Amino acid sequence: MAALEITVLVCLFLVVVLIAGFTLKNGIGPTPSCRRTTDTLDNRLPETIDGVILELGCGWGGIALYLARKYPENAVVAWENSPVPWLVAYLRKVLSGQDNLSVRYGDFRRASLDHCGLIYCYLCTGQMLRLRELLLPASVNQSCQLVSSTFSVPGWTPASEYPLGDWYGSRLWVYMLSHQPSSLNALSRFSSK
């Protein structure tokens, strides 16, 4: 075997190990969103968003690019903590020329929520619990929506939900954060009984 072939195999092995390791750490792998997700978002998202758009757990960057194109006047900030998908999402952003998109590497809990108008995520239940805790003390824009693909926020009641029509039975869950969630009491109306 030539040195180049061995190098390629070692690199591929390292990529697989990184993806598998972060899949175990995060509780979910970097799963690309299907076309039905963007079709449903097209039909359900408002025409304009007041504030920054966040995607938490952007994976390979498909939805982040979609949001940046749909809302060219808004800053879109996508977060990913798995290095291989982050690198792919970052390269896709660079190649797309979407100047309003920023792809950040790291834990989404470092994201600023101060001026958010929309938060989109495709996170597993454990990560949704972390997000819920992050939103409790945050100062979120009164018109901010949280849109979650496939996994709901435990203990919260969605304003609406939309089936994606895939064979997994996936849904988009939409939560309205209509009050400043500065305390547990401010979000108590979102809790399920």
N, C-alpha and C positions, 0 to 999 in steps of 0.2 A: 504494500500500500504506500502510495506516495505521501510525502509530508503534508502536502496541501489537503489531501483526503482525510488524513488523521486530524488535522487542525479543524476542518469543517465538522467532522464527527464529534470532536470534543466540544466545539462551540454549540452544536445542536443539543448535545447532552446537557450542557450547562443551562441552556435556554429552557429545556424541559424541566430540569431540577428547580430552577428559579420559579417557573410558572406553578409547578406542583407545590413547592414550599409555600408560596404566597396564597395559593388556593386553600391549603390547610390552615394557614394563619387567619385568612379573612373569612373562611367559612363558605366561600363561593368563588368559582373560577371566573376568568374574564370572558364572559359569554357575550357574543355580539348580539345586538338587538335586531329583531326581524323587521322587514319592511312594513309589516302590519303595525308595528309600534309607531313609526313615523307617520303612517297614514292616519292612525287614531289621534296622534298629537296634532296633526294638521287640522283635523276636524274639531278638536276640543280646546286647544290653547287659544287664549285671547289674541286679537290682532296686534296689540301693543302690550309691553311689559314696562312697568314703572320701576326701574332699578336694575341692579346687576342680576345676571342669570348664573346660577351655580349648577354644575353637574358633579355630584359626589359619587366617586367610583366610576370613572368614565371608561374604563377598559380600553378598548382599541380606538376609541374616539369618534365613533360613528354618530352618536346622538349629539355630542359636543359640536361637531361640524354642522349637523342639521340645525341646531339651535342658533349657531353663529350666522348661518345663512338666512334663517327665518327672521332673525332679529338683528339686522346689521347695525342698527343704531345703539344697541346695548352691548355692554361688556359681558362676555361669557367666560367664566372661569371654571375649568374642568380640573378635578383632582383625581389622582390615581396613585396608589401606594405600591403597586406591583411593578418592578422595573421594566420588564419586557413589554407589557401592554402600554405602560407610560411612554416608553421610547417610540413605539409604533404610533400612538396618539400624537405625540409631539412632532414626529416626522410628517404625519398626515396634515397637521396644522400648518407646518412650514410650507409644505408643497401646495396646500390649498390657497395660501395667500390671505387667509381670513385674519385680518389685523385686529378684529374685535375679539378674537379667541386667545385665551391664555391657558396652557396646559401645565399644571403644576404637579410636581412629584412630592408625595408625602401623605400624611394622615389628614383626612378631610376635617378632622376636629380643629385643625389650625385655620380653617377658612373663616373669613370675616363674614358675618351675617348682617352687618349693620345696614346695608343698603340693598338687600335682596328683594327682587320682585318675583322671582321664580326659583325654586330649587327642584331639580330633577335628580332621581337616583334609581339605581338598580342594585340594591343591597340586600343581603340575606337578613333573616329575622334578628340575629345577634347584632348586626351592624345597624339595623333599624332602631333597636333599643338604644344604642349609643347616640344615634342621631336625635332621637326623642329627648334624651338627656341634654344634648347640646342645645336644642331649641328651647328648653324650659327657661333658662335664665337669659336667653338672647334677646336683643332688641331687634325685632324683625319688622320690616315695613308692613303697614296695615293691610296692604293689598297683596301681600306675598302668598303664593300658592306653593304647596309641596306636592309634587307629582312623583309617585313611586311606581315603578314597573315590577309586577309579579309579586312583590312582598308588601303587605300592609304594615302600618305603624301599630304595634301592639298597644291596645288600650285606647286608641283614638278612633273616632267615628269619621269616616270619609264623607266629604260633601257629595261626592259622586264616584262611581267606578264604572269602567268601561272594559268589556271583554275584548281581547285582541283577536280571538278567533283562531288561535293556534291549537295544535293538538295537546299542548300542556294545560290548556285552560287558563292561560295567563291573563292578567287584568292590569289596567292602569288605575291606580288609586289617587284621587285628587283630594287634598286637604286644604282648607282655607284657613290661613293664620290671620284672622281678622282683628285680633287684639294683640297689643304688645305683650309678648309672653315674658314679662319680667319676674313672674313668680309662679309657683304651682297653682295659685288661685286663678291667675289669668288664663290658664289653659284648662282649668277644671271642666269647662263646658265641652272640651274635646274628648274627655274621658268616656269610655263606654261604661254603661251601668251594669 
